[in-house]
Amino acid sequence: MLNEFLLHLAESLEAQTTSQMLVSSYYVWSWVESAHVLTLILSVGCLFIIDLRILGWMLTDSSATEVAQRLHRPMILAFVVMFLTGALLLYAEPVATVQSLWFRLKILLIFVAGINAWIFNQRLKNYQPSCERAVVAPLSLRIGASLSLGFWCLIIVFGRYIAYDWVDCDNTGNTAILWASGCVYQLQAL
Amino acid sequence: MGFRLCLPVASTLTLPGEHVLTNRVISGTRLREYPRTMIFGIVLLFLGLQESLGIREAVHYDLYDSFQWLKHSSWLGVIGSTYGSVYATIEAIHLISMAVLGGCIFVTDMHLLGLLLKNASTEQLVRSNLKCIKLTLIIAIATGIFCACGVADKIYEKPVFWVKMFALLTGCCFQFLIKQPLLDNYSANKIDKLTLRLTALSSLLVWFTVAASGRWIGFS
């Protein structure tokens, strides 16, 4: 039911003139995708610096909480732009993107990474006095930082895979992949 | 100790022993005090000359066979063009290394601009970031070579690829011949603030050019 709803929504978006103009425009599409990648480099780069500091692998002479606080604003700004450009990219090709297994995995991981980030921030506030100058943060924070690194590496990998058509609806006959990708018409044809 | 604005990153940037060599090459001039700046300037001059005099274009056609070999005969090119999943994964690793490199460059340069981590020691922050910059640069270049081999015949035709290579060369030269020696040999509080900020701004612009031109390869 969810797959049918998402496909119907994607088809209605794809029928809009603005969506068709966006996907057919050479320069606008290029600028949006470039902005998406460049803000990804900035936002994920700042995130990686914070996580590597928590793990005690770099910037060990600076306070972990200060590093996290100082990099928080540019990271969030870059994340906002990244999400906006990502939404535009989805809007430009809604049907193909919604039916991409890699896109679905990417969104799921972004959701999980967001939960991990929220838990991490809560723990960072609670542990603040003790990890002001500690080279290595407490175990729970290090676990959160490691998970964050892993999640975002996978998000980047799956984001890169979206451009490839290995498991697209028309290129696979595997029922599980078709269901996971939301290939409604291909599933109905089986 | 004054610093020249016309050469914003240069003053007496010589290490012990360099005076002897450069004094033999250029004597009686102030230029001997700026060996690394001279090397960087010569590299930029060479790049500019070979573009304006059409040297690259003349050599360009001779490189065609080499790029064809990279794509069809080298094992990197064969793996990259045959196994799409391997190519995509290496591309993603290239992007991840660029993200970490970008983060390190951003933190260092924003600190030099006085916008981030103002309470941190410049020397310690630069030293801490340097290892990360070197490691991620090595990974980015290694994965970049693999990616280039997989599509060597296509990137050969794209001017933006050569722009990225020149920007990468400029960025590496600037980082290791200008910025790092400046920050290693002089305490940050003894360096002119304008010099530091111009250095940071130049670094940000060069690496942004590398990232942006790399992305534009996919569109051209």
HADDOCK unambig.tbl for C-alpha pairs under 7 A between the chains (distance, minus, plus):
assign (segid A and resid 30 and name CA) (segid B and resid 219 and name CA) 6.65 0.50 0.50
assign (segid A and resid 34 and name CA) (segid B and resid 215 and name CA) 6.13 0.50 0.50
assign (segid A and resid 41 and name CA) (segid B and resid 98 and name CA) 6.71 0.50 0.50
assign (segid A and resid 41 and name CA) (segid B and resid 99 and name CA) 4.14 0.50 0.50
assign (segid A and resid 41 and name CA) (segid B and resid 102 and name CA) 6.32 0.50 0.50
assign (segid A and resid 42 and name CA) (segid B and resid 99 and name CA) 6.51 0.50 0.50
assign (segid A and resid 42 and name CA) (segid B and resid 102 and name CA) 6.32 0.50 0.50
assign (segid A and resid 42 and name CA) (segid B and resid 103 and name CA) 6.11 0.50 0.50
assign (segid A and resid 44 and name CA) (segid B and resid 99 and name CA) 6.21 0.50 0.50
assign (segid A and resid 45 and name CA) (segid B and resid 99 and name CA) 4.58 0.50 0.50
assign (segid A and resid 45 and name CA) (segid B and resid 100 and name CA) 4.67 0.50 0.50
assign (segid A and resid 45 and name CA) (segid B and resid 102 and name CA) 5.95 0.50 0.50
assign (segid A and resid 45 and name CA) (segid B and resid 103 and name CA) 3.98 0.50 0.50
assign (segid A and resid 46 and name CA) (segid B and resid 103 and name CA) 5.06 0.50 0.50
assign (segid A and resid 48 and name CA) (segid B and resid 100 and name CA) 6.41 0.50 0.50
assign (segid A and resid 49 and name CA) (segid B and resid 103 and name CA) 6.50 0.50 0.50
assign (segid A and resid 58 and name CA) (segid B and resid 128 and name CA) 5.72 0.50 0.50
assign (segid A and resid 58 and name CA) (segid B and resid 129 and name CA) 6.86 0.50 0.50
assign (segid A and resid 59 and name CA) (segid B and resid 125 and name CA) 6.05 0.50 0.50
assign (segid A and resid 59 and name CA) (segid B and resid 128 and name CA) 5.47 0.50 0.50
assign (segid A and resid 61 and name CA) (segid B and resid 124 and name CA) 6.76 0.50 0.50
assign (segid A and resid 62 and name CA) (segid B and resid 120 and name CA) 6.11 0.50 0.50
assign (segid A and resid 67 and name CA) (segid B and resid 117 and name CA) 6.95 0.50 0.50
assign (segid A and resid 70 and name CA) (segid B and resid 116 and name CA) 6.20 0.50 0.50
assign (segid A and resid 70 and name CA) (segid B and resid 117 and name CA) 6.30 0.50 0.50
assign (segid A and resid 153 and name CA) (segid B and resid 96 and name CA) 6.78 0.50 0.50
assign (segid A and resid 156 and name CA) (segid B and resid 92 and name CA) 6.24 0.50 0.50
assign (segid A and resid 157 and name CA) (segid B and resid 89 and name CA) 6.41 0.50 0.50
assign (segid A and resid 157 and name CA) (segid B and resid 92 and name CA) 5.05 0.50 0.50
assign (segid A and resid 160 and name CA) (segid B and resid 88 and name CA) 6.58 0.50 0.50
assign (segid A and resid 160 and name CA) (segid B and resid 92 and name CA) 6.09 0.50 0.50
assign (segid A and resid 161 and name CA) (segid B and resid 88 and name CA) 6.42 0.50 0.50
